[in-house]
């Protein structure tokens, strides 16, 4: 939970890589959004918001969550080679 974060009166639906997520928080850290969507470790991902268009580079950045907002979690970590 982001410190000082207010709860919404009702759950807010948003999407990460097309998958529905819900939160009762008005704001979430990038790491919270990415990890809740099942992408770990969060430090290996950036988060792109579709509307408004913005890319969040750091896991600790705080994002204001809007109903029906769409995000893309983009892998930026190292890819192992054999």
PDB file of N, CA, C and O in Angstrom, chain B, residues numbered from 101:
ATOM      1  N   UNK B 101       0.848  -1.185   0.000  1.00  0.00           N
ATOM      2  CA  UNK B 101       0.000   0.000   0.000  1.00  0.00           C
ATOM      3  C   UNK B 101       0.887   1.240   0.000  1.00  0.00           C
ATOM      4  O   UNK B 101       1.890   1.296   0.712  1.00  0.00           O
ATOM      5  N   UNK B 102       0.520   2.203  -0.781  1.00  0.00           N
ATOM      6  CA  UNK B 102       1.255   3.452  -0.854  1.00  0.00           C
ATOM      7  C   UNK B 102       0.904   4.287   0.364  1.00  0.00           C
ATOM      8  O   UNK B 102      -0.272   4.452   0.686  1.00  0.00           O
ATOM      9  N   UNK B 103       1.912   4.813   1.042  1.00  0.00           N
ATOM     10  CA  UNK B 103       1.665   5.622   2.240  1.00  0.00           C
ATOM     11  C   UNK B 103       0.830   6.848   1.906  1.00  0.00           C
ATOM     12  O   UNK B 103       1.054   7.498   0.885  1.00  0.00           O
ATOM     13  N   UNK B 104      -0.131   7.164   2.763  1.00  0.00           N
ATOM     14  CA  UNK B 104      -0.965   8.333   2.569  1.00  0.00           C
ATOM     15  C   UNK B 104      -2.005   8.148   1.486  1.00  0.00           C
ATOM     16  O   UNK B 104      -2.631   9.116   1.055  1.00  0.00           O
ATOM     17  N   UNK B 105      -2.195   6.935   1.047  1.00  0.00           N
ATOM     18  CA  UNK B 105      -3.121   6.654  -0.036  1.00  0.00           C
ATOM     19  C   UNK B 105      -4.536   6.551   0.493  1.00  0.00           C
ATOM     20  O   UNK B 105      -4.788   5.872   1.489  1.00  0.00           O
ATOM     21  N   UNK B 106      -5.453   7.220  -0.169  1.00  0.00           N
ATOM     22  CA  UNK B 106      -6.852   7.179   0.237  1.00  0.00           C
ATOM     23  C   UNK B 106      -7.558   6.031  -0.459  1.00  0.00           C
ATOM     24  O   UNK B 106      -7.238   5.681  -1.595  1.00  0.00           O
ATOM     25  N   UNK B 107      -8.520   5.451   0.237  1.00  0.00           N
ATOM     26  CA  UNK B 107      -9.328   4.397  -0.355  1.00  0.00           C
ATOM     27  C   UNK B 107     -10.488   5.009  -1.120  1.00  0.00           C
ATOM     28  O   UNK B 107     -11.022   6.053  -0.743  1.00  0.00           O
ATOM     29  N   UNK B 108     -10.867   4.342  -2.203  1.00  0.00           N
ATOM     30  CA  UNK B 108     -12.030   4.749  -2.978  1.00  0.00           C
ATOM     31  C   UNK B 108     -13.290   4.274  -2.258  1.00  0.00           C
ATOM     32  O   UNK B 108     -13.233   3.387  -1.406  1.00  0.00           O
ATOM     33  N   UNK B 109     -14.425   4.873  -2.610  1.00  0.00           N
ATOM     34  CA  UNK B 109     -15.701   4.436  -2.049  1.00  0.00           C
ATOM     35  C   UNK B 109     -16.115   3.085  -2.612  1.00  0.00           C
ATOM     36  O   UNK B 109     -16.894   2.366  -1.986  1.00  0.00           O
ATOM     37  N   UNK B 110     -15.608   2.736  -3.774  1.00  0.00           N
ATOM     38  CA  UNK B 110     -15.943   1.469  -4.426  1.00  0.00           C
ATOM     39  C   UNK B 110     -14.720   0.985  -5.194  1.00  0.00           C
ATOM     40  O   UNK B 110     -13.840   1.784  -5.514  1.00  0.00           O
ATOM     41  N   UNK B 111     -14.648  -0.311  -5.495  1.00  0.00           N
ATOM     42  CA  UNK B 111     -13.490  -0.826  -6.228  1.00  0.00           C
ATOM     43  C   UNK B 111     -13.378  -0.200  -7.622  1.00  0.00           C
ATOM     44  O   UNK B 111     -14.381   0.043  -8.293  1.00  0.00           O
ATOM     45  N   UNK B 112     -12.150   0.052  -8.034  1.00  0.00           N
ATOM     46  CA  UNK B 112     -11.877   0.590  -9.361  1.00  0.00           C
ATOM     47  C   UNK B 112     -11.323  -0.532 -10.218  1.00  0.00           C
ATOM     48  O   UNK B 112     -10.390  -1.227  -9.817  1.00  0.00           O
ATOM     49  N   UNK B 113     -11.898  -0.708 -11.399  1.00  0.00           N
ATOM     50  CA  UNK B 113     -11.438  -1.721 -12.350  1.00  0.00           C
ATOM     51  C   UNK B 113     -10.440  -1.066 -13.300  1.00  0.00           C
ATOM     52  O   UNK B 113     -10.693   0.009 -13.844  1.00  0.00           O
ATOM     53  N   UNK B 114      -9.305  -1.731 -13.489  1.00  0.00           N
ATOM     54  CA  UNK B 114      -8.303  -1.308 -14.466  1.00  0.00           C
ATOM     55  C   UNK B 114      -7.735  -2.568 -15.111  1.00  0.00           C
ATOM     56  O   UNK B 114      -8.041  -3.675 -14.667  1.00  0.00           O
ATOM     57  N   UNK B 115      -6.919  -2.421 -16.142  1.00  0.00           N
ATOM     58  CA  UNK B 115      -6.426  -3.570 -16.889  1.00  0.00           C
ATOM     59  C   UNK B 115      -4.912  -3.505 -17.043  1.00  0.00           C
ATOM     60  O   UNK B 115      -4.342  -2.434 -17.253  1.00  0.00           O
ATOM     61  N   UNK B 116      -4.267  -4.673 -16.934  1.00  0.00           N
ATOM     62  CA  UNK B 116      -2.837  -4.790 -17.189  1.00  0.00           C
ATOM     63  C   UNK B 116      -2.661  -5.899 -18.223  1.00  0.00           C
ATOM     64  O   UNK B 116      -3.027  -7.049 -17.980  1.00  0.00           O
ATOM     65  N   UNK B 117      -2.101  -5.547 -19.369  1.00  0.00           N
ATOM     66  CA  UNK B 117      -1.922  -6.491 -20.478  1.00  0.00           C
ATOM     67  C   UNK B 117      -3.234  -7.198 -20.814  1.00  0.00           C
ATOM     68  O   UNK B 117      -3.253  -8.394 -21.102  1.00  0.00           O
ATOM     69  N   UNK B 118      -4.326  -6.440 -20.771  1.00  0.00           N
ATOM     70  CA  UNK B 118      -5.635  -6.960 -21.135  1.00  0.00           C
ATOM     71  C   UNK B 118      -6.371  -7.712 -20.043  1.00  0.00           C
ATOM     72  O   UNK B 118      -7.530  -8.084 -20.227  1.00  0.00           O
ATOM     73  N   UNK B 119      -5.722  -7.944 -18.906  1.00  0.00           N
ATOM     74  CA  UNK B 119      -6.341  -8.690 -17.812  1.00  0.00           C
ATOM     75  C   UNK B 119      -6.908  -7.724 -16.773  1.00  0.00           C
ATOM     76  O   UNK B 119      -6.238  -6.784 -16.345  1.00  0.00           O
ATOM     77  N   UNK B 120      -8.151  -7.975 -16.380  1.00  0.00           N
ATOM     78  CA  UNK B 120      -8.835  -7.103 -15.423  1.00  0.00           C
ATOM     79  C   UNK B 120      -8.230  -7.213 -14.034  1.00  0.00           C
ATOM     80  O   UNK B 120      -7.952  -8.309 -13.547  1.00  0.00           O
ATOM     81  N   UNK B 121      -8.028  -6.061 -13.401  1.00  0.00           N
ATOM     82  CA  UNK B 121      -7.556  -5.956 -12.021  1.00  0.00           C
ATOM     83  C   UNK B 121      -8.511  -5.014 -11.289  1.00  0.00           C
ATOM     84  O   UNK B 121      -9.190  -4.206 -11.922  1.00  0.00           O
ATOM     85  N   UNK B 122      -8.566  -5.112  -9.974  1.00  0.00           N
ATOM     86  CA  UNK B 122      -9.369  -4.176  -9.187  1.00  0.00           C
ATOM     87  C   UNK B 122      -8.566  -3.697  -7.993  1.00  0.00           C
ATOM     88  O   UNK B 122      -7.677  -4.392  -7.501  1.00  0.00           O
ATOM     89  N   UNK B 123      -8.894  -2.499  -7.536  1.00  0.00           N
ATOM     90  CA  UNK B 123      -8.264  -1.939  -6.346  1.00  0.00           C
ATOM     91  C   UNK B 123      -9.267  -1.037  -5.648  1.00  0.00           C
ATOM     92  O   UNK B 123     -10.179  -0.495  -6.272  1.00  0.00           O
ATOM     93  N   UNK B 124      -9.083  -0.886  -4.348  1.00  0.00           N
ATOM     94  CA  UNK B 124      -9.892   0.069  -3.594  1.00  0.00           C
ATOM     95  C   UNK B 124      -9.059   1.307  -3.261  1.00  0.00           C
ATOM     96  O   UNK B 124      -9.472   2.143  -2.458  1.00  0.00           O
ATOM     97  N   UNK B 125      -7.882   1.416  -3.885  1.00  0.00           N
ATOM     98  CA  UNK B 125      -6.977   2.538  -3.656  1.00  0.00           C
ATOM     99  C   UNK B 125      -7.067   3.544  -4.804  1.00  0.00           C
ATOM    100  O   UNK B 125      -7.310   3.165  -5.949  1.00  0.00           O
ATOM    101  N   UNK B 126      -6.873   4.817  -4.494  1.00  0.00           N
ATOM    102  CA  UNK B 126      -6.868   5.866  -5.520  1.00  0.00           C
ATOM    103  C   UNK B 126      -5.540   5.913  -6.275  1.00  0.00           C
ATOM    104  O   UNK B 126      -5.494   6.313  -7.439  1.00  0.00           O
ATOM    105  N   UNK B 127      -4.459   5.502  -5.604  1.00  0.00           N
ATOM    106  CA  UNK B 127      -3.127   5.531  -6.182  1.00  0.00           C
ATOM    107  C   UNK B 127      -2.405   4.247  -5.802  1.00  0.00           C
ATOM    108  O   UNK B 127      -2.587   3.714  -4.707  1.00  0.00           O
ATOM    109  N   UNK B 128      -1.581   3.760  -6.726  1.00  0.00           N
ATOM    110  CA  UNK B 128      -0.763   2.584  -6.479  1.00  0.00           C
ATOM    111  C   UNK B 128       0.638   2.833  -7.020  1.00  0.00           C
ATOM    112  O   UNK B 128       0.815   3.586  -7.978  1.00  0.00           O
ATOM    113  N   UNK B 129       1.619   2.209  -6.415  1.00  0.00           N
ATOM    114  CA  UNK B 129       2.981   2.253  -6.950  1.00  0.00           C
ATOM    115  C   UNK B 129       3.050   1.322  -8.156  1.00  0.00           C
ATOM    116  O   UNK B 129       2.299   0.352  -8.246  1.00  0.00           O
ATOM    117  N   UNK B 130       3.944   1.621  -9.067  1.00  0.00           N
ATOM    118  CA  UNK B 130       4.133   0.777 -10.247  1.00  0.00           C
ATOM    119  C   UNK B 130       4.361  -0.673  -9.826  1.00  0.00           C
ATOM    120  O   UNK B 130       3.787  -1.585 -10.420  1.00  0.00           O
ATOM    121  N   UNK B 131       5.190  -0.894  -8.810  1.00  0.00           N
ATOM    122  CA  UNK B 131       5.471  -2.254  -8.340  1.00  0.00           C
ATOM    123  C   UNK B 131       4.195  -2.965  -7.900  1.00  0.00           C
ATOM    124  O   UNK B 131       4.035  -4.157  -8.163  1.00  0.00           O
ATOM    125  N   UNK B 132       3.293  -2.262  -7.241  1.00  0.00           N
ATOM    126  CA  UNK B 132       2.034  -2.875  -6.798  1.00  0.00           C
ATOM    127  C   UNK B 132       1.188  -3.303  -7.997  1.00  0.00           C
ATOM    128  O   UNK B 132       0.604  -4.386  -7.995  1.00  0.00           O
ATOM    129  N   UNK B 133       1.126  -2.458  -9.009  1.00  0.00           N
ATOM    130  CA  UNK B 133       0.333  -2.771 -10.202  1.00  0.00           C
ATOM    131  C   UNK B 133       0.918  -3.974 -10.929  1.00  0.00           C
ATOM    132  O   UNK B 133       0.200  -4.909 -11.284  1.00  0.00           O
ATOM    133  N   UNK B 134       2.228  -3.940 -11.145  1.00  0.00           N
ATOM    134  CA  UNK B 134       2.901  -5.008 -11.877  1.00  0.00           C
ATOM    135  C   UNK B 134       2.809  -6.338 -11.131  1.00  0.00           C
ATOM    136  O   UNK B 134       2.489  -7.364 -11.732  1.00  0.00           O
ATOM    137  N   UNK B 135       3.085  -6.327  -9.835  1.00  0.00           N
ATOM    138  CA  UNK B 135       3.056  -7.563  -9.046  1.00  0.00           C
ATOM    139  C   UNK B 135       1.642  -8.119  -8.901  1.00  0.00           C
ATOM    140  O   UNK B 135       1.456  -9.336  -8.924  1.00  0.00           O
ATOM    141  N   UNK B 136       0.643  -7.248  -8.751  1.00  0.00           N
ATOM    142  CA  UNK B 136      -0.741  -7.714  -8.654  1.00  0.00           C
ATOM    143  C   UNK B 136      -1.175  -8.413  -9.941  1.00  0.00           C
ATOM    144  O   UNK B 136      -2.045  -9.284  -9.920  1.00  0.00           O
ATOM    145  N   UNK B 137      -0.561  -8.022 -11.069  1.00  0.00           N
ATOM    146  CA  UNK B 137      -0.870  -8.641 -12.350  1.00  0.00           C
ATOM    147  C   UNK B 137      -0.044  -9.911 -12.588  1.00  0.00           C
ATOM    148  O   UNK B 137      -0.193 -10.566 -13.619  1.00  0.00           O
ATOM    149  N   UNK B 138       0.825 -10.253 -11.633  1.00  0.00           N
ATOM    150  CA  UNK B 138       1.583 -11.493 -11.716  1.00  0.00           C
ATOM    151  C   UNK B 138       2.950 -11.383 -12.361  1.00  0.00           C
ATOM    152  O   UNK B 138       3.550 -12.403 -12.701  1.00  0.00           O
ATOM    153  N   UNK B 139       3.458 -10.175 -12.538  1.00  0.00           N
ATOM    154  CA  UNK B 139       4.768  -9.973 -13.149  1.00  0.00           C
ATOM    155  C   UNK B 139       5.791  -9.669 -12.054  1.00  0.00           C
ATOM    156  O   UNK B 139       5.720  -8.633 -11.393  1.00  0.00           O
ATOM    157  N   UNK B 140       6.744 -10.589 -11.874  1.00  0.00           N
ATOM    158  CA  UNK B 140       7.762 -10.399 -10.853  1.00  0.00           C
ATOM    159  C   UNK B 140       9.119 -10.791 -11.417  1.00  0.00           C
ATOM    160  O   UNK B 140       9.187 -11.616 -12.328  1.00  0.00           O
ATOM    161  N   UNK B 141      10.186 -10.228 -10.903  1.00  0.00           N
ATOM    162  CA  UNK B 141      10.173  -9.121  -9.965  1.00  0.00           C
ATOM    163  C   UNK B 141       9.787  -7.824 -10.669  1.00  0.00           C
ATOM    164  O   UNK B 141      10.084  -7.631 -11.848  1.00  0.00           O
ATOM    165  N   UNK B 142       9.133  -6.953  -9.945  1.00  0.00           N
ATOM    166  CA  UNK B 142       8.632  -5.700 -10.507  1.00  0.00           C
ATOM    167  C   UNK B 142       9.761  -4.849 -11.086  1.00  0.00           C
ATOM    168  O   UNK B 142       9.539  -4.073 -12.015  1.00  0.00           O
ATOM    169  N   UNK B 143      10.952  -4.991 -10.549  1.00  0.00           N
ATOM    170  CA  UNK B 143      12.087  -4.195 -11.037  1.00  0.00           C
ATOM    171  C   UNK B 143      12.481  -4.560 -12.473  1.00  0.00           C
ATOM    172  O   UNK B 143      13.231  -3.820 -13.109  1.00  0.00           O
ATOM    173  N   UNK B 144      11.985  -5.690 -12.990  1.00  0.00           N
ATOM    174  CA  UNK B 144      12.269  -6.103 -14.365  1.00  0.00           C
ATOM    175  C   UNK B 144      11.233  -5.592 -15.365  1.00  0.00           C
ATOM    176  O   UNK B 144      11.247  -5.989 -16.530  1.00  0.00           O
ATOM    177  N   UNK B 145      10.337  -4.713 -14.916  1.00  0.00           N
ATOM    178  CA  UNK B 145       9.258  -4.236 -15.791  1.00  0.00           C
ATOM    179  C   UNK B 145       9.114  -2.723 -15.720  1.00  0.00           C
ATOM    180  O   UNK B 145       9.354  -2.104 -14.683  1.00  0.00           O
ATOM    181  N   UNK B 146       8.717  -2.144 -16.844  1.00  0.00           N
ATOM    182  CA  UNK B 146       8.220  -0.777 -16.854  1.00  0.00           C
ATOM    183  C   UNK B 146       6.725  -0.880 -17.092  1.00  0.00           C
ATOM    184  O   UNK B 146       6.226  -1.921 -17.518  1.00  0.00           O
ATOM    185  N   UNK B 147       6.026   0.185 -16.820  1.00  0.00           N
ATOM    186  CA  UNK B 147       4.576   0.189 -16.976  1.00  0.00           C
ATOM    187  C   UNK B 147       4.191   1.336 -17.890  1.00  0.00           C
ATOM    188  O   UNK B 147       4.572   2.483 -17.656  1.00  0.00           O
ATOM    189  N   UNK B 148       3.432   1.021 -18.935  1.00  0.00           N
ATOM    190  CA  UNK B 148       2.985   2.042 -19.872  1.00  0.00           C
ATOM    191  C   UNK B 148       1.481   2.217 -19.728  1.00  0.00           C
ATOM    192  O   UNK B 148       0.726   1.246 -19.792  1.00  0.00           O
ATOM    193  N   UNK B 149       1.053   3.450 -19.534  1.00  0.00           N
ATOM    194  CA  UNK B 149      -0.356   3.799 -19.478  1.00  0.00           C
ATOM    195  C   UNK B 149      -0.794   4.187 -20.886  1.00  0.00           C
ATOM    196  O   UNK B 149      -0.093   4.931 -21.572  1.00  0.00           O
ATOM    197  N   UNK B 150      -1.948   3.687 -21.317  1.00  0.00           N
ATOM    198  CA  UNK B 150      -2.420   3.979 -22.666  1.00  0.00           C
ATOM    199  C   UNK B 150      -3.122   5.334 -22.758  1.00  0.00           C
ATOM    200  O   UNK B 150      -3.006   6.017 -23.776  1.00  0.00           O
ATOM    201  N   UNK B 151      -3.841   5.728 -21.722  1.00  0.00           N
ATOM    202  CA  UNK B 151      -4.565   6.996 -21.767  1.00  0.00           C
ATOM    203  C   UNK B 151      -4.669   7.559 -20.360  1.00  0.00           C
ATOM    204  O   UNK B 151      -5.490   7.077 -19.580  1.00  0.00           O
ATOM    205  N   UNK B 152      -3.893   8.532 -20.012  1.00  0.00           N
ATOM    206  CA  UNK B 152      -2.968   9.270 -20.865  1.00  0.00           C
ATOM    207  C   UNK B 152      -1.709   8.452 -21.139  1.00  0.00           C
ATOM    208  O   UNK B 152      -1.282   7.649 -20.310  1.00  0.00           O
ATOM    209  N   UNK B 153      -1.127   8.669 -22.309  1.00  0.00           N
ATOM    210  CA  UNK B 153       0.077   7.941 -22.699  1.00  0.00           C
ATOM    211  C   UNK B 153       1.252   8.383 -21.832  1.00  0.00           C
ATOM    212  O   UNK B 153       1.651   9.547 -21.838  1.00  0.00           O
ATOM    213  N   UNK B 154       1.792   7.426 -21.092  1.00  0.00           N
ATOM    214  CA  UNK B 154       2.922   7.719 -20.214  1.00  0.00           C
ATOM    215  C   UNK B 154       3.606   6.409 -19.852  1.00  0.00           C
ATOM    216  O   UNK B 154       2.947   5.385 -19.667  1.00  0.00           O
ATOM    217  N   UNK B 155       4.927   6.448 -19.752  1.00  0.00           N
ATOM    218  CA  UNK B 155       5.683   5.273 -19.332  1.00  0.00           C
ATOM    219  C   UNK B 155       6.296   5.550 -17.973  1.00  0.00           C
ATOM    220  O   UNK B 155       6.932   6.583 -17.763  1.00  0.00           O
ATOM    221  N   UNK B 156       6.098   4.618 -17.053  1.00  0.00           N
ATOM    222  CA  UNK B 156       6.639   4.700 -15.698  1.00  0.00           C
ATOM    223  C   UNK B 156       7.849   3.776 -15.627  1.00  0.00           C
ATOM    224  O   UNK B 156       7.724   2.570 -15.838  1.00  0.00           O
ATOM    225  N   UNK B 157       9.018   4.336 -15.333  1.00  0.00           N
ATOM    226  CA  UNK B 157      10.271   3.590 -15.366  1.00  0.00           C
ATOM    227  C   UNK B 157      10.656   2.954 -14.027  1.00  0.00           C
ATOM    228  O   UNK B 157      11.363   1.946 -14.005  1.00  0.00           O
ATOM    229  N   UNK B 158      10.200   3.529 -12.916  1.00  0.00           N
ATOM    230  CA  UNK B 158      10.666   3.101 -11.601  1.00  0.00           C
ATOM    231  C   UNK B 158       9.549   2.423 -10.814  1.00  0.00           C
ATOM    232  O   UNK B 158       8.419   2.912 -10.802  1.00  0.00           O
ATOM    233  N   UNK B 159       9.851   1.304 -10.157  1.00  0.00           N
ATOM    234  CA  UNK B 159       8.839   0.568  -9.402  1.00  0.00           C
ATOM    235  C   UNK B 159       8.161   1.368  -8.295  1.00  0.00           C
ATOM    236  O   UNK B 159       7.030   1.064  -7.916  1.00  0.00           O
ATOM    237  N   UNK B 160       8.849   2.397  -7.769  1.00  0.00           N
ATOM    238  CA  UNK B 160       8.286   3.166  -6.666  1.00  0.00           C
ATOM    239  C   UNK B 160       7.482   4.386  -7.120  1.00  0.00           C
ATOM    240  O   UNK B 160       6.937   5.108  -6.284  1.00  0.00           O
ATOM    241  N   UNK B 161       7.400   4.624  -8.435  1.00  0.00           N
ATOM    242  CA  UNK B 161       6.578   5.741  -8.924  1.00  0.00           C
ATOM    243  C   UNK B 161       5.118   5.490  -8.595  1.00  0.00           C
ATOM    244  O   UNK B 161       4.636   4.360  -8.675  1.00  0.00           O
ATOM    245  N   UNK B 162       4.420   6.550  -8.225  1.00  0.00           N
ATOM    246  CA  UNK B 162       3.013   6.437  -7.848  1.00  0.00           C
ATOM    247  C   UNK B 162       2.140   6.800  -9.045  1.00  0.00           C
ATOM    248  O   UNK B 162       2.374   7.793  -9.734  1.00  0.00           O
ATOM    249  N   UNK B 163       1.123   5.962  -9.271  1.00  0.00           N
ATOM    250  CA  UNK B 163       0.218   6.125 -10.403  1.00  0.00           C
ATOM    251  C   UNK B 163      -1.184   6.371  -9.874  1.00  0.00           C
ATOM    252  O   UNK B 163      -1.668   5.615  -9.031  1.00  0.00           O
ATOM    253  N   UNK B 164      -1.840   7.411 -10.352  1.00  0.00           N
ATOM    254  CA  UNK B 164      -3.241   7.646 -10.020  1.00  0.00           C
ATOM    255  C   UNK B 164      -4.081   6.708 -10.882  1.00  0.00           C
ATOM    256  O   UNK B 164      -3.962   6.695 -12.108  1.00  0.00           O
ATOM    257  N   UNK B 165      -4.925   5.929 -10.225  1.00  0.00           N
ATOM    258  CA  UNK B 165      -5.715   4.912 -10.924  1.00  0.00           C
ATOM    259  C   UNK B 165      -7.081   5.477 -11.310  1.00  0.00           C
ATOM    260  O   UNK B 165      -7.805   6.017 -10.474  1.00  0.00           O
ATOM    261  N   UNK B 166      -7.418   5.342 -12.602  1.00  0.00           N
ATOM    262  CA  UNK B 166      -8.710   5.787 -13.122  1.00  0.00           C
ATOM    263  C   UNK B 166      -9.519   4.572 -13.567  1.00  0.00           C
ATOM    264  O   UNK B 166      -8.938   3.586 -14.022  1.00  0.00           O
ATOM    265  N   UNK B 167     -10.846   4.619 -13.446  1.00  0.00           N
ATOM    266  CA  UNK B 167     -11.670   3.492 -13.892  1.00  0.00           C
ATOM    267  C   UNK B 167     -11.409   3.148 -15.357  1.00  0.00           C
ATOM    268  O   UNK B 167     -11.315   4.027 -16.213  1.00  0.00           O
ATOM    269  N   UNK B 168     -11.295   1.860 -15.620  1.00  0.00           N
ATOM    270  CA  UNK B 168     -11.098   1.300 -16.959  1.00  0.00           C
ATOM    271  C   UNK B 168      -9.751   1.668 -17.584  1.00  0.00           C
ATOM    272  O   UNK B 168      -9.559   1.477 -18.785  1.00  0.00           O
ATOM    273  N   UNK B 169      -8.816   2.191 -16.789  1.00  0.00           N
ATOM    274  CA  UNK B 169      -7.498   2.554 -17.304  1.00  0.00           C
ATOM    275  C   UNK B 169      -6.782   1.295 -17.779  1.00  0.00           C
ATOM    276  O   UNK B 169      -6.921   0.226 -17.185  1.00  0.00           O
ATOM    277  N   UNK B 170      -6.023   1.433 -18.845  1.00  0.00           N
ATOM    278  CA  UNK B 170      -5.309   0.299 -19.430  1.00  0.00           C
ATOM    279  C   UNK B 170      -3.803   0.543 -19.363  1.00  0.00           C
ATOM    280  O   UNK B 170      -3.302   1.623 -19.677  1.00  0.00           O
ATOM    281  N   UNK B 171      -3.106  -0.512 -18.938  1.00  0.00           N
ATOM    282  CA  UNK B 171      -1.652  -0.483 -18.814  1.00  0.00           C
ATOM    283  C   UNK B 171      -1.047  -1.656 -19.571  1.00  0.00           C
ATOM    284  O   UNK B 171      -1.700  -2.674 -19.800  1.00  0.00           O
ATOM    285  N   UNK B 172       0.207  -1.491 -19.950  1.00  0.00           N
ATOM    286  CA  UNK B 172       1.013  -2.578 -20.491  1.00  0.00           C
ATOM    287  C   UNK B 172       2.232  -2.727 -19.598  1.00  0.00           C
ATOM    288  O   UNK B 172       2.962  -1.761 -19.376  1.00  0.00           O
ATOM    289  N   UNK B 173       2.460  -3.939 -19.080  1.00  0.00           N
ATOM    290  CA  UNK B 173       3.679  -4.236 -18.335  1.00  0.00           C
ATOM    291  C   UNK B 173       4.693  -4.737 -19.349  1.00  0.00           C
ATOM    292  O   UNK B 173       4.452  -5.733 -20.031  1.00  0.00           O
ATOM    293  N   UNK B 174       5.818  -4.056 -19.451  1.00  0.00           N
ATOM    294  CA  UNK B 174       6.827  -4.372 -20.460  1.00  0.00           C
ATOM    295  C   UNK B 174       8.096  -4.892 -19.790  1.00  0.00           C
ATOM    296  O   UNK B 174       8.682  -4.215 -18.946  1.00  0.00           O
ATOM    297  N   UNK B 175       8.515  -6.099 -20.171  1.00  0.00           N
ATOM    298  CA  UNK B 175       9.696  -6.718 -19.595  1.00  0.00           C
ATOM    299  C   UNK B 175      10.940  -5.974 -20.043  1.00  0.00           C
ATOM    300  O   UNK B 175      11.125  -5.736 -21.236  1.00  0.00           O
ATOM    301  N   UNK B 176      11.795  -5.603 -19.097  1.00  0.00           N
ATOM    302  CA  UNK B 176      13.037  -4.895 -19.395  1.00  0.00           C
ATOM    303  C   UNK B 176      14.250  -5.602 -18.802  1.00  0.00           C
ATOM    304  O   UNK B 176      15.379  -5.124 -18.920  1.00  0.00           O
ATOM    305  N   UNK B 177      14.008  -6.742 -18.166  1.00  0.00           N
ATOM    306  CA  UNK B 177      15.099  -7.478 -17.517  1.00  0.00           C
ATOM    307  C   UNK B 177      15.963  -8.209 -18.525  1.00  0.00           C
ATOM    308  O   UNK B 177      15.725  -8.158 -19.731  1.00  0.00           O
ATOM    309  N   UNK B 178      16.963  -8.885 -18.006  1.00  0.00           N
ATOM    310  CA  UNK B 178      17.876  -9.645 -18.838  1.00  0.00           C
ATOM    311  C   UNK B 178      17.204 -10.917 -19.320  1.00  0.00           C
ATOM    312  O   UNK B 178      16.475 -11.568 -18.572  1.00  0.00           O
ATOM    313  N   UNK B 179      17.451 -11.264 -20.568  1.00  0.00           N
ATOM    314  CA  UNK B 179      16.936 -12.515 -21.131  1.00  0.00           C
ATOM    315  C   UNK B 179      18.077 -13.513 -21.178  1.00  0.00           C
ATOM    316  O   UNK B 179      19.100 -13.256 -21.812  1.00  0.00           O
ATOM    317  N   UNK B 180      17.911 -14.659 -20.506  1.00  0.00           N
ATOM    318  CA  UNK B 180      18.990 -15.634 -20.505  1.00  0.00           C
ATOM    319  C   UNK B 180      19.201 -16.228 -21.911  1.00  0.00           C
ATOM    320  O   UNK B 180      18.254 -16.389 -22.682  1.00  0.00           O
ATOM    321  N   UNK B 181      20.442 -16.542 -22.214  1.00  0.00           N
ATOM    322  CA  UNK B 181      20.761 -17.189 -23.481  1.00  0.00           C
ATOM    323  C   UNK B 181      21.464 -18.499 -23.189  1.00  0.00           C
ATOM    324  O   UNK B 181      22.128 -18.648 -22.163  1.00  0.00           O
ATOM    325  N   UNK B 182      21.313 -19.438 -24.095  1.00  0.00           N
ATOM    326  CA  UNK B 182      21.967 -20.736 -23.865  1.00  0.00           C
ATOM    327  C   UNK B 182      23.068 -20.990 -24.854  1.00  0.00           C
ATOM    328  O   UNK B 182      23.718 -22.035 -24.800  1.00  0.00           O
TER     329      UNK B 182
END
